[in-house]
Amino acid sequence: MSRPRIAVLMDENTSSGGTHYEAHKGYFHRLIDAGAAPFGVPYEMRLVDEVVDSFDGLLTAGGRFAFPAAWYAMQAPQAPQTARPEVEIALVRGFLKRDKPVLAMCAGMQALACIHGAKLDGNVAGHDAGGPHHVTTLPRTLLSTLAGERLSVNSHHREALAALSDAVIASAVAEDGVIEAIELPAHRFAVGLQWHQELHGSDHPGQAIFGGFVKAATSP
């Protein structure tokens, strides 16, 4: 059986001019390990329909860039401008409209939630150091089924979800109450992780999330 094709919406070097697309190799290798064939896609609206048609699933990488001001529960922080949000919104909506799976990482998780009505806090202390901390998954969520009840994860973010919507549920929280993962229950597989699962080793229990994502991309 051929591997499902996964579109990876890459990051951009926003801190040094925005002249390069970039993405950690871990995104690609974790997907390959799980049985998929991943391919990076650019920020190009003219390609959105073709990407949605041609790929079996979408992974959105982390990054630092300006979100729409309407996504914040308070004043939006300063961040580099990029063409990414328009493309990301269109891709997420396109994949989910066709019930194709979406896995969103870090800033990608925040975008997935806010596209569906959630709101952000632009300055959350203590989650940007990259060190390990524990998260607890919530019962009866897809995440708890895939990865178990408790995980040690990393963090690299200063923004976090301040409020959810009727379309979005929390599926993991940190010990300080910060939402660390979300799901869209109306969809077969629409999961967001605030941490960088791609940076963990192959023996980390959270890698089962990539396996569940690829399985969803394989199944009609």
Backbone as CSV, one residue per row, in Angstrom:
resi,resn,N_x,N_y,N_z,CA_x,CA_y,CA_z,C_x,C_y,C_z
1,MET,0.839,-1.181,0.000,0.000,0.000,0.000,0.889,1.251,0.000
2,SER,0.540,2.246,-0.793,1.331,3.461,-0.863,1.134,4.292,0.397
3,ARG,2.136,5.064,0.739,2.078,5.914,1.918,1.110,7.077,1.681
4,PRO,0.323,7.476,2.676,-0.498,8.687,2.514,0.401,9.911,2.384
5,ARG,-0.010,10.834,1.557,0.762,12.052,1.307,0.298,13.151,2.266
6,ILE,1.257,13.704,3.020,0.944,14.730,4.000,1.541,16.064,3.563
7,ALA,0.704,17.080,3.486,1.166,18.436,3.222,1.637,19.059,4.527
8,VAL,2.863,19.567,4.546,3.427,20.215,5.732,3.528,21.708,5.446
9,LEU,2.675,22.496,6.105,2.769,23.950,5.981,3.950,24.409,6.822
10,MET,4.996,24.873,6.156,6.269,25.128,6.815,6.280,26.456,7.565
11,ASP,7.317,26.633,8.364,7.608,27.888,9.038,8.338,28.804,8.046
12,GLU,8.696,29.990,8.507,9.394,30.979,7.682,10.385,31.709,8.582
13,ASN,11.524,32.144,8.040,12.520,32.829,8.864,12.107,34.281,9.099
14,THR,11.005,34.451,9.820,10.452,35.791,10.029,11.404,36.699,10.803
15,SER,12.280,36.130,11.619,13.188,36.959,12.418,14.377,37.470,11.618
16,SER,14.566,36.977,10.403,15.703,37.434,9.588,15.286,37.696,8.141
17,GLY,14.136,38.342,7.984,13.772,38.844,6.663,12.689,38.086,5.933
18,GLY,12.325,36.906,6.386,11.263,36.161,5.722,11.611,35.707,4.322
19,THR,12.891,35.432,4.079,13.337,35.057,2.737,13.407,33.552,2.515
20,HIS,13.228,32.758,3.576,13.351,31.306,3.462,12.174,30.601,4.146
21,TYR,11.677,29.560,3.500,10.831,28.613,4.209,11.738,27.706,5.014
22,GLU,11.221,27.236,6.164,12.017,26.336,6.987,11.091,25.501,7.870
23,ALA,11.564,24.331,8.229,10.825,23.459,9.137,11.805,22.466,9.734
24,HIS,11.658,22.185,11.006,12.528,21.218,11.666,12.383,19.859,10.989
25,LYS,13.505,19.170,10.823,13.472,17.859,10.172,12.589,16.867,10.929
26,GLY,12.418,17.103,12.234,11.602,16.195,13.033,10.191,16.043,12.522
27,TYR,9.598,17.116,11.989,8.249,16.995,11.433,8.218,15.906,10.357
28,PHE,9.183,15.965,9.486,9.211,15.049,8.349,9.558,13.626,8.785
29,HIS,10.562,13.488,9.655,10.996,12.147,10.034,9.974,11.439,10.920
30,ARG,9.267,12.180,11.788,8.223,11.540,12.595,7.078,11.055,11.700
31,LEU,6.751,11.830,10.682,5.703,11.409,9.747,6.154,10.199,8.926
32,ILE,7.398,10.219,8.481,7.923,9.070,7.724,7.935,7.829,8.606
33,ASP,8.382,7.979,9.860,8.388,6.854,10.791,6.988,6.277,10.977
34,ALA,5.976,7.141,10.922,4.595,6.709,11.130,3.966,6.139,9.862
35,GLY,4.705,6.180,8.744,4.214,5.562,7.518,3.724,6.512,6.452
36,ALA,3.989,7.805,6.599,3.507,8.792,5.634,4.625,9.274,4.718
37,ALA,4.230,9.984,3.665,5.163,10.655,2.760,4.889,12.161,2.851
38,PRO,5.699,12.905,3.611,5.446,14.336,3.813,6.134,15.212,2.763
39,PHE,5.468,16.331,2.451,5.997,17.293,1.483,5.701,18.703,1.974
40,GLY,6.712,19.577,1.944,6.512,20.965,2.339,5.713,21.733,1.304
41,VAL,4.853,22.632,1.770,4.065,23.470,0.866,4.303,24.943,1.215
42,PRO,4.329,25.813,0.211,4.611,27.233,0.426,3.352,28.032,0.772
43,TYR,3.552,29.322,1.065,2.446,30.229,1.352,1.971,30.819,0.021
44,GLU,1.138,30.095,-0.657,0.705,30.508,-1.998,-0.768,30.168,-2.180
45,MET,-1.599,31.202,-2.197,-3.045,30.992,-2.302,-3.419,30.288,-3.601
46,ARG,-2.648,30.490,-4.672,-2.984,29.871,-5.948,-2.840,28.359,-5.918
47,LEU,-2.162,27.820,-4.888,-1.963,26.377,-4.793,-2.899,25.693,-3.794
48,VAL,-3.698,26.469,-3.079,-4.485,25.893,-1.987,-5.402,24.784,-2.476
49,ASP,-6.182,25.029,-3.505,-7.130,24.005,-3.976,-6.405,22.744,-4.433
50,GLU,-5.270,22.915,-5.093,-4.514,21.757,-5.569,-3.947,20.953,-4.395
51,VAL,-3.466,21.650,-3.367,-2.947,20.956,-2.187,-4.060,20.180,-1.495
52,VAL,-5.216,20.807,-1.325,-6.341,20.121,-0.675,-6.765,18.904,-1.484
53,ASP,-6.774,19.041,-2.797,-7.162,17.919,-3.659,-6.138,16.787,-3.628
54,SER,-4.853,17.136,-3.579,-3.792,16.164,-3.847,-3.269,15.439,-2.619
55,PHE,-3.479,15.996,-1.426,-2.883,15.426,-0.226,-3.939,14.804,0.672
56,ASP,-3.488,13.852,1.486,-4.392,13.085,2.347,-4.532,13.671,3.743
57,GLY,-3.641,14.560,4.123,-3.686,15.173,5.434,-2.829,16.421,5.454
58,LEU,-3.021,17.246,6.497,-2.296,18.511,6.625,-1.666,18.595,8.004
59,LEU,-0.358,18.900,8.050,0.325,19.250,9.282,0.768,20.697,9.189
60,THR,0.437,21.498,10.202,0.873,22.886,10.230,1.948,23.038,11.298
61,ALA,3.109,23.543,10.901,4.266,23.649,11.787,4.147,24.866,12.696
62,GLY,5.021,24.918,13.694,5.103,26.081,14.557,5.720,27.265,13.839
63,GLY,5.836,28.388,14.555,6.417,29.582,13.960,6.123,30.799,14.805
64,ARG,6.709,31.923,14.419,6.453,33.202,15.075,6.069,34.206,14.000
65,PHE,4.818,34.635,14.047,4.309,35.569,13.045,3.034,36.199,13.578
66,ALA,2.590,37.262,12.939,1.423,38.009,13.411,0.133,37.292,13.038
67,PHE,-0.682,37.013,14.052,-2.029,36.510,13.836,-2.988,37.682,13.620
68,PRO,-4.173,37.434,13.074,-5.184,38.487,12.991,-5.518,39.037,14.380
69,ALA,-5.668,40.362,14.482,-5.940,40.987,15.778,-7.220,40.460,16.405
70,ALA,-8.188,40.066,15.586,-9.474,39.581,16.100,-9.348,38.264,16.842
71,TRP,-8.223,37.595,16.716,-8.039,36.315,17.403,-7.675,36.482,18.873
72,TYR,-7.418,37.715,19.331,-6.955,37.927,20.697,-8.095,38.369,21.606
73,ALA,-8.024,37.892,22.838,-8.984,38.327,23.848,-8.634,39.722,24.364
74,MET,-7.423,40.177,24.072,-6.943,41.504,24.470,-6.054,42.009,23.340
75,GLN,-5.293,43.048,23.571,-4.475,43.630,22.517,-3.473,42.617,21.978
76,ALA,-3.352,42.566,20.652,-2.413,41.648,20.014,-0.978,42.121,20.229
77,PRO,-0.041,41.201,20.492,1.363,41.577,20.631,1.995,41.871,19.268
78,GLN,3.151,42.499,19.302,3.889,42.765,18.075,4.555,41.485,17.591
79,ALA,4.459,41.227,16.291,5.088,40.052,15.696,5.287,40.307,14.211
80,PRO,6.222,39.592,13.574,6.488,39.815,12.150,5.279,39.484,11.277
81,GLN,5.085,40.291,10.240,4.030,40.055,9.267,4.461,38.971,8.277
82,THR,3.502,38.191,7.817,3.788,37.117,6.874,2.536,36.799,6.084
83,ALA,2.712,36.134,4.962,1.571,35.704,4.148,0.937,34.428,4.675
84,ARG,1.495,33.859,5.734,1.038,32.550,6.192,-0.424,32.497,6.624
85,PRO,-0.949,33.422,7.457,-2.302,33.230,7.988,-3.377,33.026,6.932
86,GLU,-3.367,33.793,5.861,-4.388,33.642,4.823,-4.351,32.237,4.223
87,VAL,-3.148,31.753,3.939,-2.995,30.420,3.354,-3.378,29.351,4.362
88,GLU,-2.943,29.520,5.610,-3.232,28.528,6.639,-4.734,28.396,6.877
89,ILE,-5.433,29.514,6.953,-6.886,29.479,7.144,-7.550,28.719,6.001
90,ALA,-7.142,29.017,4.777,-7.748,28.363,3.614,-7.451,26.874,3.589
91,LEU,-6.210,26.495,3.921,-5.853,25.078,3.923,-6.609,24.313,5.014
92,VAL,-6.627,24.848,6.219,-7.320,24.168,7.315,-8.792,23.983,6.974
93,ARG,-9.425,25.028,6.501,-10.840,24.918,6.154,-11.051,23.928,5.017
94,GLY,-10.161,23.941,4.035,-10.301,23.038,2.901,-10.151,21.577,3.292
95,PHE,-9.142,21.270,4.102,-8.941,19.879,4.527,-10.090,19.396,5.398
96,LEU,-10.526,20.226,6.337,-11.592,19.790,7.238,-12.927,19.690,6.518
97,LYS,-13.162,20.537,5.539,-14.399,20.434,4.769,-14.506,19.083,4.082
98,ARG,-13.358,18.520,3.707,-13.326,17.207,3.063,-13.097,16.075,4.062
99,ASP,-13.147,16.415,5.336,-12.919,15.458,6.420,-11.569,14.774,6.289
100,LYS,-10.572,15.506,5.808,-9.197,15.026,5.802,-8.521,15.483,7.091
101,PRO,-7.652,14.664,7.695,-7.116,14.966,9.023,-6.158,16.154,9.028
102,VAL,-6.170,16.852,10.160,-5.293,18.003,10.391,-4.604,17.822,11.735
103,LEU,-3.275,17.959,11.736,-2.479,17.966,12.960,-1.736,19.294,13.006
104,ALA,-1.979,20.074,14.039,-1.449,21.439,14.126,-0.521,21.559,15.329
105,MET,0.656,22.146,15.115,1.693,22.176,16.139,2.003,23.616,16.565
106,CYS,1.996,23.863,17.870,2.391,25.130,18.464,1.573,26.293,17.884
107,ALA,2.172,27.203,17.110,1.390,28.280,16.506,0.302,27.731,15.594
108,GLY,0.567,26.569,14.979,-0.459,25.924,14.168,-1.664,25.525,14.990
109,MET,-1.440,25.062,16.248,-2.548,24.739,17.133,-3.367,25.978,17.464
110,GLN,-2.674,27.071,17.761,-3.375,28.308,18.079,-4.231,28.760,16.903
111,ALA,-3.698,28.645,15.691,-4.461,29.021,14.503,-5.663,28.107,14.312
112,LEU,-5.469,26.783,14.458,-6.571,25.839,14.305,-7.711,26.197,15.253
113,ALA,-7.382,26.516,16.512,-8.410,26.858,17.490,-9.083,28.185,17.151
114,CYS,-8.295,29.196,16.784,-8.859,30.529,16.549,-9.669,30.586,15.256
115,ILE,-9.310,29.802,14.259,-10.130,29.706,13.047,-11.536,29.256,13.409
116,HIS,-11.642,28.508,14.513,-12.931,27.972,14.944,-13.461,28.678,16.191
117,GLY,-13.059,29.940,16.381,-13.709,30.788,17.361,-13.041,30.954,18.700
118,ALA,-11.910,30.301,18.954,-11.198,30.470,20.217,-10.473,31.818,20.231
119,LYS,-9.984,32.211,21.418,-9.272,33.477,21.585,-7.941,33.246,22.295
120,LEU,-6.982,34.149,22.023,-5.624,34.022,22.535,-5.299,35.043,23.618
121,ASP,-4.423,34.655,24.518,-3.717,35.554,25.422,-2.318,35.714,24.844
122,GLY,-1.891,36.950,24.620,-0.629,37.181,23.929,0.606,37.133,24.790
123,ASN,0.488,36.918,26.101,1.679,36.931,26.947,1.470,35.995,28.141
124,VAL,1.919,34.771,27.983,1.814,33.768,29.044,3.221,33.472,29.544
125,ALA,3.457,33.687,30.814,4.796,33.512,31.368,5.095,32.037,31.639
126,GLY,6.386,31.697,31.507,6.859,30.399,31.970,6.755,29.260,30.985
127,HIS,6.329,29.516,29.746,6.182,28.425,28.790,7.084,28.599,27.562
128,ASP,8.066,29.476,27.651,8.899,29.744,26.480,10.339,29.283,26.655
129,ALA,10.626,28.556,27.730,12.020,28.191,28.006,12.461,26.932,27.291
130,GLY,11.516,26.133,26.817,11.877,24.916,26.111,12.138,23.728,26.994
131,GLY,12.075,23.912,28.308,12.348,22.809,29.215,11.168,21.864,29.349
132,PRO,11.408,20.683,29.906,10.324,19.697,30.040,9.334,20.089,31.126
133,HIS,8.092,19.761,30.918,7.059,19.905,31.943,5.976,18.878,31.636
134,HIS,5.082,18.673,32.579,4.071,17.637,32.426,2.741,18.224,31.970
135,VAL,2.053,17.459,31.145,0.680,17.775,30.773,-0.188,16.561,31.075
136,THR,-1.429,16.837,31.394,-2.403,15.788,31.657,-3.452,15.814,30.566
137,THR,-3.673,14.699,29.928,-4.721,14.630,28.905,-6.074,14.464,29.577
138,LEU,-7.106,14.917,28.910,-8.440,14.887,29.485,-9.178,13.630,29.049
139,PRO,-9.999,13.089,29.941,-10.691,11.822,29.641,-11.588,11.937,28.407
140,ARG,-11.757,10.815,27.740,-12.662,10.685,26.595,-12.277,11.603,25.437
141,THR,-10.993,11.898,25.326,-10.492,12.635,24.167,-9.677,11.693,23.288
142,LEU,-9.563,12.054,22.022,-8.732,11.274,21.117,-7.288,11.260,21.606
143,LEU,-6.831,12.385,22.131,-5.447,12.476,22.590,-5.171,11.487,23.722
144,SER,-6.089,11.386,24.680,-5.874,10.454,25.783,-5.855,9.009,25.291
145,THR,-6.673,8.709,24.290,-6.686,7.364,23.709,-5.354,7.044,23.049
146,LEU,-4.779,8.021,22.360,-3.536,7.791,21.622,-2.305,7.801,22.522
147,ALA,-2.237,8.740,23.469,-0.976,9.017,24.159,-0.997,8.740,25.654
148,GLY,-2.121,8.352,26.209,-2.173,8.087,27.637,-2.570,9.309,28.450
149,GLU,-2.469,9.189,29.783,-3.007,10.197,30.684,-2.042,11.327,30.999
150,ARG,-0.748,11.081,30.928,0.230,12.085,31.373,1.474,11.990,30.503
151,LEU,1.964,13.151,30.077,3.131,13.207,29.211,4.096,14.266,29.712
152,SER,5.391,14.020,29.528,6.405,15.039,29.723,6.722,15.637,28.360
153,VAL,6.523,16.950,28.230,6.669,17.601,26.926,7.534,18.850,27.066
154,ASN,7.775,19.521,25.943,8.548,20.754,25.914,7.630,21.934,25.580
155,SER,8.116,23.154,25.785,7.332,24.346,25.434,8.233,25.420,24.854
156,HIS,7.732,26.095,23.831,8.444,27.220,23.217,7.409,28.258,22.786
157,HIS,6.603,28.764,23.712,5.564,29.714,23.301,5.324,30.758,24.377
158,ARG,4.984,31.962,23.937,4.590,33.039,24.848,3.104,33.326,24.746
159,GLU,2.428,32.756,23.754,0.989,32.945,23.603,0.283,31.627,23.917
160,ALA,-0.960,31.727,24.375,-1.719,30.531,24.710,-3.200,30.837,24.564
161,LEU,-3.988,29.813,24.499,-5.428,30.000,24.367,-6.010,30.539,25.666
162,ALA,-6.778,31.614,25.530,-7.435,32.221,26.688,-8.877,31.773,26.816
163,ALA,-9.511,31.426,25.701,-10.911,31.000,25.714,-11.158,30.085,24.540
164,LEU,-11.968,29.066,24.755,-12.332,28.135,23.700,-13.680,28.548,23.102
165,SER,-14.178,27.741,22.198,-15.481,27.977,21.590,-16.267,26.674,21.623
166,ASP,-17.497,26.721,21.152,-18.305,25.504,21.135,-17.716,24.434,20.212
167,ALA,-16.886,24.851,19.249,-16.319,23.906,18.285,-15.013,23.284,18.757
168,VAL,-14.414,23.823,19.821,-13.064,23.437,20.241,-13.092,22.975,21.690
169,ILE,-12.464,21.834,21.959,-12.326,21.371,23.339,-10.852,21.254,23.698
170,ALA,-10.544,21.438,24.976,-9.198,21.175,25.474,-9.027,19.670,25.631
171,SER,-7.863,19.158,25.209,-7.595,17.732,25.403,-6.351,17.476,26.232
172,ALA,-5.600,18.532,26.595,-4.498,18.401,27.547,-4.245,19.760,28.183
173,VAL,-3.866,19.734,29.455,-3.550,20.974,30.167,-2.249,20.786,30.931
174,ALA,-1.512,21.898,31.090,-0.300,21.893,31.911,-0.685,22.010,33.384
175,GLU,0.306,21.847,34.257,0.040,21.899,35.690,-0.430,23.272,36.140
176,ASP,-0.093,24.329,35.386,-0.561,25.675,35.729,-1.881,26.028,35.048
177,GLY,-2.497,25.060,34.372,-3.793,25.271,33.761,-3.769,25.735,32.323
178,VAL,-2.589,26.023,31.765,-2.502,26.438,30.364,-2.937,25.285,29.462
179,ILE,-3.772,25.583,28.472,-4.245,24.573,27.526,-3.095,24.174,26.612
180,GLU,-2.774,22.892,26.591,-1.617,22.399,25.842,-2.003,21.561,24.629
181,ALA,-3.272,21.232,24.487,-3.724,20.507,23.302,-5.219,20.723,23.145
182,ILE,-5.671,20.688,21.884,-7.093,20.878,21.594,-7.539,19.877,20.536
183,GLU,-8.849,19.701,20.459,-9.457,18.871,19.421,-10.729,19.543,18.937
184,LEU,-11.117,19.211,17.711,-12.399,19.622,17.153,-13.261,18.368,17.035
185,PRO,-14.142,18.124,17.995,-14.867,16.847,18.037,-15.750,16.588,16.827
186,ALA,-16.132,17.623,16.111,-17.001,17.424,14.952,-16.270,16.793,13.777
187,HIS,-14.943,16.707,13.863,-14.149,16.181,12.759,-13.464,14.880,13.157
188,ARG,-13.218,14.051,12.162,-12.648,12.726,12.393,-11.279,12.813,13.061
189,PHE,-10.429,13.725,12.609,-9.129,13.954,13.232,-8.754,15.409,13.006
190,ALA,-8.879,16.213,14.052,-8.436,17.604,14.035,-7.864,17.891,15.413
191,VAL,-6.539,17.777,15.526,-5.843,17.821,16.804,-4.775,18.903,16.750
192,GLY,-4.652,19.661,17.831,-3.594,20.656,17.952,-2.771,20.411,19.200
193,LEU,-1.456,20.512,19.078,-0.531,20.362,20.200,0.226,21.659,20.397
194,GLN,0.238,22.173,21.642,0.990,23.392,21.912,2.493,23.106,21.984
195,TRP,2.849,21.881,22.328,4.269,21.520,22.434,4.794,21.007,21.082
196,HIS,6.106,20.805,21.032,6.767,20.365,19.802,7.056,18.864,19.888
197,GLN,6.061,18.067,19.535,6.220,16.620,19.588,7.314,16.128,18.648
198,GLU,7.566,16.871,17.582,8.577,16.461,16.613,9.984,16.480,17.197
199,LEU,10.191,17.168,18.328,11.513,17.241,18.946,11.779,16.086,19.906
200,HIS,10.762,15.307,20.224,10.932,14.177,21.129,11.439,12.949,20.374
201,GLY,12.060,12.017,21.124,12.609,10.806,20.531,11.537,9.816,20.134
202,SER,11.964,8.801,19.414,11.028,7.824,18.867,10.337,7.003,19.942
203,ASP,10.918,6.945,21.165,10.319,6.150,22.234,9.337,6.948,23.087
204,HIS,9.127,8.221,22.765,8.201,9.056,23.539,6.765,8.626,23.252
205,PRO,5.924,8.453,24.274,4.551,7.975,24.030,3.721,8.907,23.154
206,GLY,4.088,10.181,23.108,3.356,11.122,22.273,3.534,10.889,20.784
207,GLN,4.540,10.089,20.390,4.701,9.814,18.965,3.515,9.021,18.411
208,ALA,2.728,8.417,19.299,1.510,7.736,18.850,0.516,8.713,18.222
209,ILE,0.673,10.004,18.518,-0.191,11.016,17.902,0.077,11.081,16.405
210,PHE,1.362,11.034,16.020,1.679,10.982,14.592,1.113,9.717,13.971
211,GLY,1.194,8.594,14.701,0.640,7.356,14.187,-0.858,7.442,13.964
212,GLY,-1.590,8.051,14.913,-3.024,8.213,14.757,-3.386,9.136,13.608
213,PHE,-2.587,10.181,13.439,-2.790,11.118,12.333,-2.590,10.431,10.986
214,VAL,-1.515,9.681,10.857,-1.240,8.992,9.601,-2.305,7.914,9.325
215,LYS,-2.727,7.224,10.363,-3.794,6.237,10.198,-5.067,6.898,9.688
216,ALA,-5.403,8.070,10.211,-6.581,8.788,9.744,-6.424,9.242,8.296
217,ALA,-5.175,9.578,7.917,-4.928,9.986,6.531,-4.972,8.805,5.575
218,THR,-4.780,7.598,6.106,-4.798,6.385,5.294,-6.224,5.894,5.073
219,SER,-7.066,6.105,6.082,-8.451,5.606,6.012,-9.340,6.570,5.260
220,PRO,-10.264,6.060,4.446,-11.177,6.962,3.725,-12.153,7.622,4.672
